[in-house]
């Protein structure tokens, strides 16, 4: 079982996700171009991934990194402040 409080388990979980996302010989250039052309789909996928990552950090008690006032800031996050699902891109 993955313990997201353990940095090694967190790294392994993220590496596993990244490995599954990379399918070098399974995607043709045309397929990739079509996926990238779907800007709303790409934006929604990025928002979903970010939301999932923030939720995992909140559940494990880890801080998140944000950009505020032209600097990097570590911020505590609570589950109550996270929406159930990301909003549709405008």
HELIX and SHEET records of a PDB file:
HELIX    1   1 UNK A    7  UNK A   21  1                                  15    
HELIX    2   2 UNK A   29  UNK A   37  1                                   9    
HELIX    3   3 UNK A   39  UNK A   60  1                                  22    
HELIX    4   4 UNK A   79  UNK A   81  5                                   3    
SHEET    1   A 2 UNK A  64  UNK A  68  0                                        
SHEET    2   A 2 UNK A  71  UNK A  75 -1                                        
END                                                                             
